Amino acid sequence: MVAFRESSNTLGRIPALGLRVLGLIFISILLMYFDNRDNHLDSARKSIGAAVYPLRVMVDAPVRFWRWLDDSMSSRNELELELSRLNVERLLIKARLQKMNALEAENARLRAMLDARTHVRDQVRVAEIMYVDANPFNHSLVIDIGSQDGVFDGQALVDADGVVGQVIKAGLLTSQAMLISDTNHALPVEINRNGLRTIVVGTGEIDRLELPFVVNNADIRVGDLLVTSGLGGGFPAGYPVAIVASVTRIPQDPYADVTATPAASLGQVREVMLIFSAGAPDTEASIDE
């Protein structure tokens, strides 16, 4: 009896459920028809969309955060790589710029020497300095040409501004020269203004020379140009040597205290010209008068 009742209830619910499904289908079709034709459900759709938007944001937030984090890390890595590349390029450009500055300075020196050669009547040859003695009391250097190029002991060295020194030992391929600032160097000179002759000696200081044999009543002034006198046979006449820097006359002494500044920048010279005067060994690097 009980089983019969349960079966009757089940059979009674099945048609009711089917009717509900059919009703829902009919309502859905009807709503779709009216919405497609006149957009009657547009406002309802917008309201529902606005209501579920926070839920969509909450569901999508972890995904968005992960994408943002991944993009941020990728962008950071790319920026670090780009920064490293730019730093390397900056260092390379700075190195090239320094080289360009050095080449520009070298070109300026060579142009100055070439311009000076046009005013020199003697035969000359340009040499490059290979080595400078680090001993502060021994002002000497080594140039890159020797006796096979016609270099000889006692030969004069000049640059674009004035006398630098002279060769003291000519080797086969290189030569050693002494600067005029060396304490062992003495050079006969004359004052260009009046022809007064005297001797300039080195002091061991690269930018200071002395004239120890100028009498108190000699006609010498600060700013006078000292040039080679041509006496002694080592240096041809007329090359700038130094500018008188100070003149101190001491009444009780027979000689004045006179100092001069070398015309050439002895501490910065990189290339020199060797003078081949008349009667000197022949050289290929001659200047036509």
Phi, psi and omega in degrees: 000317179293319180295325179294322181292317180298320179294322179294319178296320181295316180293330180286330182280329185296312178296325180295318178296320179295321178295322179296317179297316180296322178296316179296320179296318180296318179296319180297317180295319180296317179295319179297322181295310182292325180290321180289332185271315186234005179056042180291336184262010183297315180295322178294321179297319179294320179296315179297319178298319178294325181291321182270357182299315178301322179296318178297320179296318180295321179291322184276347185301312180301320179295315179297318179298317180296318178296318179297317179296317179296316178296322180295316179295318179296316179296320179297315179298317179296320179294321178295318178296318179295320178296318177298317180297318180293324177295319178297316179297322179296317179296319179296318180295319178296319178297317178294323179295319177297320178295320178296321177297318179296318179294322179296318178295320179295318178298321179296318178296317181294321177296321178296321179291321178296322177294323178292326181296332180291342180259000181262130181271341179278163174283138182224163173217136181275135177230153179255142180281126180265328189205140176238130181295128181281350179290119183294344181261001181229093184273089180221164180210169180238132178251164192268017174229156184224205186295333178292343176261007178096004180288143181221158180297138180087359182291142184280143175242132177225165169235197184293342185254333182171195184288136180256314182176206177209155181289133177248343178206108180268112175272184182290314183249335179228166180220147176258136182231153178251134177283156181289348178275353178294144182295341180267004184256134175226140187223123175292129181225172173218152177285124185295333183288320186228000178080008179295127184262144176200194182230136175256132179237154178282153181248355187088357175253134189293337185241022183214130175238163179235150173241089190281351187242035176262118182290160185300324184266014181290149179275086180222139185227158173295132181099351178296140177272128176259128180236161178295139182272343183087355178278150180094344174083350183278318185241135173296157183285150170096002180271134180298138180243308186200169175244130180298125183260326181206147177225115179239116181264123182251113187303320184281352179253147180286338184243145176279157176267106185238131175237159181217157177254128180304141177290325178274149176277087189296330181276355183236359185293137179242328177231150180227162174246132177265131183269127174247096181281175177301131180091352177280163178305146182291154176216154180285333184271075180252161179246126176288132179281000000 
